Amino acid sequence: MTHLIPEVTAAQAAAHARIYQAVSAPAAAIHETFVNTLSTGSGSYAVTETANAAATG
């Protein structure tokens, strides 16, 4: 009976690791897309601000 607890704990840890691996790859892809979107948006914002500043003089 005493060997059962470590086996159950190991099985739970392995299951957790599989779930983490399954979730972490798509999460990383979503994060990369989000960062790229923010970068593009900030560039557009800077261009617009510069144009507005030049127009108002």
PQR file of N, CA, C, O and H, with PARSE charges and radii, in Angstrom:
ATOM      1  N   MET A   1       0.815  -1.203   0.000 -0.4000 1.5000
ATOM      2  CA  MET A   1       0.000   0.000   0.000 -0.0000 2.0000
ATOM      3  C   MET A   1       0.855   1.262   0.000  0.5500 1.7000
ATOM      4  O   MET A   1       0.458   2.271  -0.583 -0.5500 1.4000
ATOM      5  N   THR A   2       2.016   1.226   0.639 -0.4000 1.5000
ATOM      6  CA  THR A   2       2.839   2.436   0.711 -0.0000 2.0000
ATOM      7  C   THR A   2       3.432   2.812  -0.640  0.5500 1.7000
ATOM      8  O   THR A   2       3.771   3.974  -0.861 -0.5500 1.4000
ATOM      9  H   THR A   2       2.338   0.406   1.113  0.4000 1.0000
ATOM     10  N   HIS A   3       3.560   1.849  -1.544 -0.4000 1.5000
ATOM     11  CA  HIS A   3       4.087   2.152  -2.872 -0.0000 2.0000
ATOM     12  C   HIS A   3       3.020   2.747  -3.785  0.5500 1.7000
ATOM     13  O   HIS A   3       3.337   3.321  -4.827 -0.5500 1.4000
ATOM     14  H   HIS A   3       3.285   0.905  -1.364  0.4000 1.0000
ATOM     15  N   LEU A   4       1.785   2.611  -3.403 -0.4000 1.5000
ATOM     16  CA  LEU A   4       0.691   3.094  -4.237 -0.0000 2.0000
ATOM     17  C   LEU A   4       0.664   4.622  -4.313  0.5500 1.7000
ATOM     18  O   LEU A   4       0.404   5.183  -5.377 -0.5500 1.4000
ATOM     19  H   LEU A   4       1.527   2.145  -2.557  0.4000 1.0000
ATOM     20  N   ILE A   5       0.927   5.290  -3.206 -0.4000 1.5000
ATOM     21  CA  ILE A   5       0.861   6.753  -3.174 -0.0000 2.0000
ATOM     22  C   ILE A   5       1.888   7.381  -4.122  0.5500 1.7000
ATOM     23  O   ILE A   5       1.519   8.256  -4.906 -0.5500 1.4000
ATOM     24  H   ILE A   5       1.138   4.834  -2.342  0.4000 1.0000
ATOM     25  N   PRO A   6       3.161   6.972  -4.082 -0.5600 1.5000
ATOM     26  CA  PRO A   6       4.100   7.556  -5.049  0.2800 2.0000
ATOM     27  C   PRO A   6       3.723   7.249  -6.501  0.5500 1.7000
ATOM     28  O   PRO A   6       3.949   8.079  -7.382 -0.5500 1.4000
ATOM     29  N   GLU A   7       3.162   6.087  -6.757 -0.4000 1.5000
ATOM     30  CA  GLU A   7       2.747   5.748  -8.118 -0.0000 2.0000
ATOM     31  C   GLU A   7       1.608   6.650  -8.582  0.5500 1.7000
ATOM     32  O   GLU A   7       1.594   7.114  -9.723 -0.5500 1.4000
ATOM     33  H   GLU A   7       2.978   5.413  -6.042  0.4000 1.0000
ATOM     34  N   VAL A   8       0.662   6.891  -7.691 -0.4000 1.5000
ATOM     35  CA  VAL A   8      -0.457   7.777  -8.027 -0.0000 2.0000
ATOM     36  C   VAL A   8       0.058   9.197  -8.240  0.5500 1.7000
ATOM     37  O   VAL A   8      -0.346   9.872  -9.187 -0.5500 1.4000
ATOM     38  H   VAL A   8       0.674   6.514  -6.765  0.4000 1.0000
ATOM     39  N   THR A   9       0.944   9.647  -7.367 -0.4000 1.5000
ATOM     40  CA  THR A   9       1.516  10.982  -7.499 -0.0000 2.0000
ATOM     41  C   THR A   9       2.279  11.119  -8.810  0.5500 1.7000
ATOM     42  O   THR A   9       2.156  12.136  -9.492 -0.5500 1.4000
ATOM     43  H   THR A   9       1.272   9.099  -6.597  0.4000 1.0000
ATOM     44  N   ALA A  10       3.053  10.125  -9.165 -0.4000 1.5000
ATOM     45  CA  ALA A  10       3.799  10.147 -10.423 -0.0000 2.0000
ATOM     46  C   ALA A  10       2.849  10.161 -11.615  0.5500 1.7000
ATOM     47  O   ALA A  10       3.094  10.865 -12.594 -0.5500 1.4000
ATOM     48  H   ALA A  10       3.153   9.298  -8.611  0.4000 1.0000
ATOM     49  N   ALA A  11       1.786   9.403 -11.541 -0.4000 1.5000
ATOM     50  CA  ALA A  11       0.806   9.378 -12.631 -0.0000 2.0000
ATOM     51  C   ALA A  11       0.127  10.737 -12.778  0.5500 1.7000
ATOM     52  O   ALA A  11      -0.104  11.206 -13.892 -0.5500 1.4000
ATOM     53  H   ALA A  11       1.587   8.830 -10.745  0.4000 1.0000
ATOM     54  N   GLN A  12      -0.191  11.365 -11.645 -0.4000 1.5000
ATOM     55  CA  GLN A  12      -0.808  12.691 -11.697 -0.0000 2.0000
ATOM     56  C   GLN A  12       0.160  13.726 -12.269  0.5500 1.7000
ATOM     57  O   GLN A  12      -0.239  14.587 -13.053 -0.5500 1.4000
ATOM     58  H   GLN A  12      -0.003  10.984 -10.739  0.4000 1.0000
ATOM     59  N   ALA A  13       1.422  13.641 -11.880 -0.4000 1.5000
ATOM     60  CA  ALA A  13       2.422  14.571 -12.403 -0.0000 2.0000
ATOM     61  C   ALA A  13       2.604  14.373 -13.905  0.5500 1.7000
ATOM     62  O   ALA A  13       2.729  15.347 -14.648 -0.5500 1.4000
ATOM     63  H   ALA A  13       1.746  12.942 -11.244  0.4000 1.0000
ATOM     64  N   ALA A  14       2.620  13.140 -14.346 -0.4000 1.5000
ATOM     65  CA  ALA A  14       2.764  12.855 -15.775 -0.0000 2.0000
ATOM     66  C   ALA A  14       1.565  13.383 -16.556  0.5500 1.7000
ATOM     67  O   ALA A  14       1.722  13.940 -17.642 -0.5500 1.4000
ATOM     68  H   ALA A  14       2.518  12.349 -13.742  0.4000 1.0000
ATOM     69  N   ALA A  15       0.369  13.208 -16.002 -0.4000 1.5000
ATOM     70  CA  ALA A  15      -0.836  13.719 -16.660 -0.0000 2.0000
ATOM     71  C   ALA A  15      -0.792  15.244 -16.740  0.5500 1.7000
ATOM     72  O   ALA A  15      -1.144  15.834 -17.762 -0.5500 1.4000
ATOM     73  H   ALA A  15       0.240  12.755 -15.119  0.4000 1.0000
ATOM     74  N   HIS A  16      -0.357  15.868 -15.658 -0.4000 1.5000
ATOM     75  CA  HIS A  16      -0.232  17.328 -15.640 -0.0000 2.0000
ATOM     76  C   HIS A  16       0.771  17.787 -16.699  0.5500 1.7000
ATOM     77  O   HIS A  16       0.525  18.769 -17.401 -0.5500 1.4000
ATOM     78  H   HIS A  16      -0.071  15.389 -14.828  0.4000 1.0000
ATOM     79  N   ALA A  17       1.873  17.101 -16.815 -0.4000 1.5000
ATOM     80  CA  ALA A  17       2.893  17.457 -17.809 -0.0000 2.0000
ATOM     81  C   ALA A  17       2.348  17.335 -19.230  0.5500 1.7000
ATOM     82  O   ALA A  17       2.625  18.184 -20.077 -0.5500 1.4000
ATOM     83  H   ALA A  17       2.074  16.304 -16.245  0.4000 1.0000
ATOM     84  N   ARG A  18       1.581  16.289 -19.491 -0.4000 1.5000
ATOM     85  CA  ARG A  18       1.002  16.116 -20.833 -0.0000 2.0000
ATOM     86  C   ARG A  18       0.023  17.246 -21.150  0.5500 1.7000
ATOM     87  O   ARG A  18       0.013  17.779 -22.260 -0.5500 1.4000
ATOM     88  H   ARG A  18       1.357  15.599 -18.803  0.4000 1.0000
ATOM     89  N   ILE A  19      -0.786  17.599 -20.178 -0.4000 1.5000
ATOM     90  CA  ILE A  19      -1.747  18.687 -20.384 -0.0000 2.0000
ATOM     91  C   ILE A  19      -1.009  20.000 -20.609  0.5500 1.7000
ATOM     92  O   ILE A  19      -1.365  20.775 -21.496 -0.5500 1.4000
ATOM     93  H   ILE A  19      -0.778  17.166 -19.277  0.4000 1.0000
ATOM     94  N   TYR A  20       0.017  20.246 -19.808 -0.4000 1.5000
ATOM     95  CA  TYR A  20       0.797  21.478 -19.956 -0.0000 2.0000
ATOM     96  C   TYR A  20       1.418  21.563 -21.349  0.5500 1.7000
ATOM     97  O   TYR A  20       1.367  22.612 -21.992 -0.5500 1.4000
ATOM     98  H   TYR A  20       0.307  19.616 -19.087  0.4000 1.0000
ATOM     99  N   GLN A  21       1.993  20.480 -21.806 -0.4000 1.5000
ATOM    100  CA  GLN A  21       2.610  20.471 -23.131 -0.0000 2.0000
ATOM    101  C   GLN A  21       1.573  20.706 -24.224  0.5500 1.7000
ATOM    102  O   GLN A  21       1.848  21.394 -25.207 -0.5500 1.4000
ATOM    103  H   GLN A  21       2.035  19.628 -21.283  0.4000 1.0000
ATOM    104  N   ALA A  22       0.398  20.143 -24.056 -0.4000 1.5000
ATOM    105  CA  ALA A  22      -0.658  20.312 -25.053 -0.0000 2.0000
ATOM    106  C   ALA A  22      -1.160  21.757 -25.101  0.5500 1.7000
ATOM    107  O   ALA A  22      -1.551  22.244 -26.162 -0.5500 1.4000
ATOM    108  H   ALA A  22       0.175  19.584 -23.258  0.4000 1.0000
ATOM    109  N   VAL A  23      -1.150  22.435 -23.963 -0.4000 1.5000
ATOM    110  CA  VAL A  23      -1.676  23.792 -23.887 -0.0000 2.0000
ATOM    111  C   VAL A  23      -0.599  24.838 -24.169  0.5500 1.7000
ATOM    112  O   VAL A  23      -0.901  25.890 -24.733 -0.5500 1.4000
ATOM    113  H   VAL A  23      -0.833  22.039 -23.101  0.4000 1.0000
ATOM    114  N   SER A  24       0.629  24.572 -23.794 -0.4000 1.5000
ATOM    115  CA  SER A  24       1.663  25.603 -23.877 -0.0000 2.0000
ATOM    116  C   SER A  24       2.041  25.970 -25.312  0.5500 1.7000
ATOM    117  O   SER A  24       2.331  27.136 -25.578 -0.5500 1.4000
ATOM    118  H   SER A  24       0.874  23.717 -23.336  0.4000 1.0000
ATOM    119  N   ALA A  25       2.046  25.035 -26.224 -0.4000 1.5000
ATOM    120  CA  ALA A  25       2.416  25.356 -27.611 -0.0000 2.0000
ATOM    121  C   ALA A  25       1.405  26.313 -28.254  0.5500 1.7000
ATOM    122  O   ALA A  25       1.814  27.328 -28.817 -0.5500 1.4000
ATOM    123  H   ALA A  25       1.810  24.087 -26.008  0.4000 1.0000
ATOM    124  N   PRO A  26       0.101  26.024 -28.189 -0.5600 1.5000
ATOM    125  CA  PRO A  26      -0.855  26.990 -28.748  0.2800 2.0000
ATOM    126  C   PRO A  26      -0.829  28.330 -28.008  0.5500 1.7000
ATOM    127  O   PRO A  26      -1.012  29.380 -28.624 -0.5500 1.4000
ATOM    128  N   ALA A  27      -0.606  28.300 -26.704 -0.4000 1.5000
ATOM    129  CA  ALA A  27      -0.539  29.552 -25.945 -0.0000 2.0000
ATOM    130  C   ALA A  27       0.642  30.396 -26.400  0.5500 1.7000
ATOM    131  O   ALA A  27       0.524  31.616 -26.506 -0.5500 1.4000
ATOM    132  H   ALA A  27      -0.457  27.447 -26.203  0.4000 1.0000
ATOM    133  N   ALA A  28       1.766  29.771 -26.667 -0.4000 1.5000
ATOM    134  CA  ALA A  28       2.938  30.500 -27.158 -0.0000 2.0000
ATOM    135  C   ALA A  28       2.658  31.110 -28.528  0.5500 1.7000
ATOM    136  O   ALA A  28       3.082  32.232 -28.806 -0.5500 1.4000
ATOM    137  H   ALA A  28       1.862  28.780 -26.582  0.4000 1.0000
ATOM    138  N   ALA A  29       1.956  30.387 -29.373 -0.4000 1.5000
ATOM    139  CA  ALA A  29       1.609  30.911 -30.701 -0.0000 2.0000
ATOM    140  C   ALA A  29       0.664  32.105 -30.582  0.5500 1.7000
ATOM    141  O   ALA A  29       0.818  33.094 -31.298 -0.5500 1.4000
ATOM    142  H   ALA A  29       1.611  29.476 -29.147  0.4000 1.0000
ATOM    143  N   ILE A  30      -0.303  32.014 -29.689 -0.4000 1.5000
ATOM    144  CA  ILE A  30      -1.234  33.126 -29.469 -0.0000 2.0000
ATOM    145  C   ILE A  30      -0.475  34.337 -28.934  0.5500 1.7000
ATOM    146  O   ILE A  30      -0.718  35.465 -29.363 -0.5500 1.4000
ATOM    147  H   ILE A  30      -0.428  31.211 -29.107  0.4000 1.0000
ATOM    148  N   HIS A  31       0.434  34.106 -28.010 -0.4000 1.5000
ATOM    149  CA  HIS A  31       1.233  35.198 -27.450 -0.0000 2.0000
ATOM    150  C   HIS A  31       2.059  35.881 -28.535  0.5500 1.7000
ATOM    151  O   HIS A  31       2.131  37.109 -28.582 -0.5500 1.4000
ATOM    152  H   HIS A  31       0.632  33.190 -27.661  0.4000 1.0000
ATOM    153  N   GLU A  32       2.678  35.097 -29.397 -0.4000 1.5000
ATOM    154  CA  GLU A  32       3.486  35.665 -30.477 -0.0000 2.0000
ATOM    155  C   GLU A  32       2.625  36.510 -31.413  0.5500 1.7000
ATOM    156  O   GLU A  32       3.038  37.593 -31.826 -0.5500 1.4000
ATOM    157  H   GLU A  32       2.620  34.100 -29.358  0.4000 1.0000
ATOM    158  N   THR A  33       1.441  36.025 -31.746 -0.4000 1.5000
ATOM    159  CA  THR A  33       0.522  36.786 -32.594 -0.0000 2.0000
ATOM    160  C   THR A  33       0.117  38.092 -31.916  0.5500 1.7000
ATOM    161  O   THR A  33       0.061  39.140 -32.560 -0.5500 1.4000
ATOM    162  H   THR A  33       1.105  35.145 -31.411  0.4000 1.0000
ATOM    163  N   PHE A  34      -0.162  38.025 -30.625 -0.4000 1.5000
ATOM    164  CA  PHE A  34      -0.549  39.206 -29.854 -0.0000 2.0000
ATOM    165  C   PHE A  34       0.573  40.246 -29.848  0.5500 1.7000
ATOM    166  O   PHE A  34       0.329  41.432 -30.073 -0.5500 1.4000
ATOM    167  H   PHE A  34      -0.116  37.174 -30.102  0.4000 1.0000
ATOM    168  N   VAL A  35       1.794  39.799 -29.593 -0.4000 1.5000
ATOM    169  CA  VAL A  35       2.939  40.713 -29.572 -0.0000 2.0000
ATOM    170  C   VAL A  35       3.153  41.338 -30.945  0.5500 1.7000
ATOM    171  O   VAL A  35       3.412  42.538 -31.043 -0.5500 1.4000
ATOM    172  H   VAL A  35       1.993  38.836 -29.411  0.4000 1.0000
ATOM    173  N   ASN A  36       3.050  40.547 -31.997 -0.4000 1.5000
ATOM    174  CA  ASN A  36       3.206  41.085 -33.351 -0.0000 2.0000
ATOM    175  C   ASN A  36       2.127  42.114 -33.674  0.5500 1.7000
ATOM    176  O   ASN A  36       2.401  43.135 -34.304 -0.5500 1.4000
ATOM    177  H   ASN A  36       2.840  39.572 -31.917  0.4000 1.0000
ATOM    178  N   THR A  37       0.905  41.839 -33.239 -0.4000 1.5000
ATOM    179  CA  THR A  37      -0.194  42.779 -33.463 -0.0000 2.0000
ATOM    180  C   THR A  37       0.055  44.090 -32.729  0.5500 1.7000
ATOM    181  O   THR A  37      -0.160  45.166 -33.287 -0.5500 1.4000
ATOM    182  H   THR A  37       0.682  41.009 -32.727  0.4000 1.0000
ATOM    183  N   LEU A  38       0.507  44.005 -31.484 -0.4000 1.5000
ATOM    184  CA  LEU A  38       0.812  45.222 -30.733 -0.0000 2.0000
ATOM    185  C   LEU A  38       1.951  46.003 -31.376  0.5500 1.7000
ATOM    186  O   LEU A  38       1.911  47.232 -31.433 -0.5500 1.4000
ATOM    187  H   LEU A  38       0.681  43.131 -31.031  0.4000 1.0000
ATOM    188  N   SER A  39       2.950  45.305 -31.852 -0.4000 1.5000
ATOM    189  CA  SER A  39       4.087  45.973 -32.498 -0.0000 2.0000
ATOM    190  C   SER A  39       3.641  46.711 -33.756  0.5500 1.7000
ATOM    191  O   SER A  39       4.036  47.854 -33.985 -0.5500 1.4000
ATOM    192  H   SER A  39       2.983  44.306 -31.806  0.4000 1.0000
ATOM    193  N   THR A  40       2.827  46.060 -34.557 -0.4000 1.5000
ATOM    194  CA  THR A  40       2.313  46.685 -35.773 -0.0000 2.0000
ATOM    195  C   THR A  40       1.451  47.896 -35.429  0.5500 1.7000
ATOM    196  O   THR A  40       1.562  48.953 -36.051 -0.5500 1.4000
ATOM    197  H   THR A  40       2.506  45.132 -34.371  0.4000 1.0000
ATOM    198  N   GLY A  41       0.601  47.725 -34.440 -0.4000 1.5000
ATOM    199  CA  GLY A  41      -0.275  48.818 -34.020 -0.0000 2.0000
ATOM    200  C   GLY A  41       0.500  50.007 -33.490  0.5500 1.7000
ATOM    201  O   GLY A  41       0.148  51.154 -33.767 -0.5500 1.4000
ATOM    202  H   GLY A  41       0.510  46.866 -33.935  0.4000 1.0000
ATOM    203  N   SER A  42       1.549  49.745 -32.732 -0.4000 1.5000
ATOM    204  CA  SER A  42       2.327  50.857 -32.182 -0.0000 2.0000
ATOM    205  C   SER A  42       3.058  51.606 -33.290  0.5500 1.7000
ATOM    206  O   SER A  42       3.206  52.827 -33.226 -0.5500 1.4000
ATOM    207  H   SER A  42       1.835  48.814 -32.506  0.4000 1.0000
ATOM    208  N   GLY A  43       3.514  50.874 -34.304 -0.4000 1.5000
ATOM    209  CA  GLY A  43       4.158  51.531 -35.442 -0.0000 2.0000
ATOM    210  C   GLY A  43       3.186  52.419 -36.192  0.5500 1.7000
ATOM    211  O   GLY A  43       3.531  53.538 -36.573 -0.5500 1.4000
ATOM    212  H   GLY A  43       3.393  49.883 -34.355  0.4000 1.0000
ATOM    213  N   SER A  44       1.981  51.933 -36.405 -0.4000 1.5000
ATOM    214  CA  SER A  44       0.952  52.723 -37.088 -0.0000 2.0000
ATOM    215  C   SER A  44       0.589  53.956 -36.270  0.5500 1.7000
ATOM    216  O   SER A  44       0.396  55.040 -36.821 -0.5500 1.4000
ATOM    217  H   SER A  44       1.700  51.025 -36.096  0.4000 1.0000
ATOM    218  N   TYR A  45       0.498  53.787 -34.965 -0.4000 1.5000
ATOM    219  CA  TYR A  45       0.172  54.902 -34.079 -0.0000 2.0000
ATOM    220  C   TYR A  45       1.255  55.972 -34.157  0.5500 1.7000
ATOM    221  O   TYR A  45       0.948  57.162 -34.228 -0.5500 1.4000
ATOM    222  H   TYR A  45       0.655  52.906 -34.517  0.4000 1.0000
ATOM    223  N   ALA A  46       2.514  55.559 -34.144 -0.4000 1.5000
ATOM    224  CA  ALA A  46       3.619  56.517 -34.203 -0.0000 2.0000
ATOM    225  C   ALA A  46       3.608  57.296 -35.516  0.5500 1.7000
ATOM    226  O   ALA A  46       3.833  58.506 -35.524 -0.5500 1.4000
ATOM    227  H   ALA A  46       2.764  54.592 -34.087  0.4000 1.0000
ATOM    228  N   VAL A  47       3.347  56.612 -36.616 -0.4000 1.5000
ATOM    229  CA  VAL A  47       3.279  57.283 -37.923 -0.0000 2.0000
ATOM    230  C   VAL A  47       2.141  58.299 -37.931  0.5500 1.7000
ATOM    231  O   VAL A  47       2.311  59.417 -38.416 -0.5500 1.4000
ATOM    232  H   VAL A  47       3.164  55.629 -36.610  0.4000 1.0000
ATOM    233  N   THR A  48       0.990  57.919 -37.401 -0.4000 1.5000
ATOM    234  CA  THR A  48      -0.164  58.821 -37.359 -0.0000 2.0000
ATOM    235  C   THR A  48       0.121  60.031 -36.481  0.5500 1.7000
ATOM    236  O   THR A  48      -0.210  61.156 -36.854 -0.5500 1.4000
ATOM    237  H   THR A  48       0.852  57.010 -37.007  0.4000 1.0000
ATOM    238  N   GLU A  49       0.722  59.817 -35.336 -0.4000 1.5000
ATOM    239  CA  GLU A  49       1.057  60.930 -34.441 -0.0000 2.0000
ATOM    240  C   GLU A  49       2.035  61.895 -35.111  0.5500 1.7000
ATOM    241  O   GLU A  49       1.895  63.112 -34.988 -0.5500 1.4000
ATOM    242  H   GLU A  49       0.991  58.903 -35.032  0.4000 1.0000
ATOM    243  N   THR A  50       3.015  61.351 -35.813 -0.4000 1.5000
ATOM    244  CA  THR A  50       3.982  62.194 -36.519 -0.0000 2.0000
ATOM    245  C   THR A  50       3.290  63.008 -37.607  0.5500 1.7000
ATOM    246  O   THR A  50       3.557  64.200 -37.760 -0.5500 1.4000
ATOM    247  H   THR A  50       3.128  60.363 -35.912  0.4000 1.0000
ATOM    248  N   ALA A  51       2.409  62.368 -38.355 -0.4000 1.5000
ATOM    249  CA  ALA A  51       1.672  63.072 -39.410 -0.0000 2.0000
ATOM    250  C   ALA A  51       0.782  64.158 -38.820  0.5500 1.7000
ATOM    251  O   ALA A  51       0.702  65.259 -39.366 -0.5500 1.4000
ATOM    252  H   ALA A  51       2.192  61.400 -38.231  0.4000 1.0000
ATOM    253  N   ASN A  52       0.118  63.863 -37.719 -0.4000 1.5000
ATOM    254  CA  ASN A  52      -0.743  64.861 -37.075 -0.0000 2.0000
ATOM    255  C   ASN A  52       0.076  66.033 -36.543  0.5500 1.7000
ATOM    256  O   ASN A  52      -0.334  67.187 -36.664 -0.5500 1.4000
ATOM    257  H   ASN A  52       0.183  62.969 -37.275  0.4000 1.0000
ATOM    258  N   ALA A  53       1.216  65.741 -35.964 -0.4000 1.5000
ATOM    259  CA  ALA A  53       2.070  66.809 -35.444 -0.0000 2.0000
ATOM    260  C   ALA A  53       2.566  67.697 -36.580  0.5500 1.7000
ATOM    261  O   ALA A  53       2.626  68.918 -36.436 -0.5500 1.4000
ATOM    262  H   ALA A  53       1.549  64.803 -35.866  0.4000 1.0000
ATOM    263  N   ALA A  54       2.919  67.089 -37.700 -0.4000 1.5000
ATOM    264  CA  ALA A  54       3.387  67.866 -38.851 -0.0000 2.0000
ATOM    265  C   ALA A  54       2.253  68.708 -39.437  0.5500 1.7000
ATOM    266  O   ALA A  54       2.479  69.835 -39.876 -0.5500 1.4000
ATOM    267  H   ALA A  54       2.870  66.097 -37.816  0.4000 1.0000
ATOM    268  N   ALA A  55       1.051  68.168 -39.445 -0.4000 1.5000
ATOM    269  CA  ALA A  55      -0.091  68.875 -40.030 -0.0000 2.0000
ATOM    270  C   ALA A  55      -0.525  70.064 -39.173  0.5500 1.7000
ATOM    271  O   ALA A  55      -0.992  71.075 -39.698 -0.5500 1.4000
ATOM    272  H   ALA A  55       0.867  67.252 -39.088  0.4000 1.0000
ATOM    273  N   THR A  56      -0.371  69.942 -37.866 -0.4000 1.5000
ATOM    274  CA  THR A  56      -0.824  71.014 -36.980 -0.0000 2.0000
ATOM    275  C   THR A  56       0.288  71.998 -36.660  0.5500 1.7000
ATOM    276  O   THR A  56       0.044  73.054 -36.076 -0.5500 1.4000
ATOM    277  H   THR A  56       0.009  69.121 -37.440  0.4000 1.0000
ATOM    278  N   GLY A  57       1.489  71.656 -37.036 -0.4000 1.5000
ATOM    279  CA  GLY A  57       2.601  72.476 -37.045 -0.0000 2.0000
ATOM    280  C   GLY A  57       3.309  73.100 -35.993  0.5500 1.7000
ATOM    281  O   GLY A  57       4.290  73.802 -36.240 -0.5500 1.4000
ATOM    282  H   GLY A  57       1.688  70.798 -37.510  0.4000 1.0000
TER
END
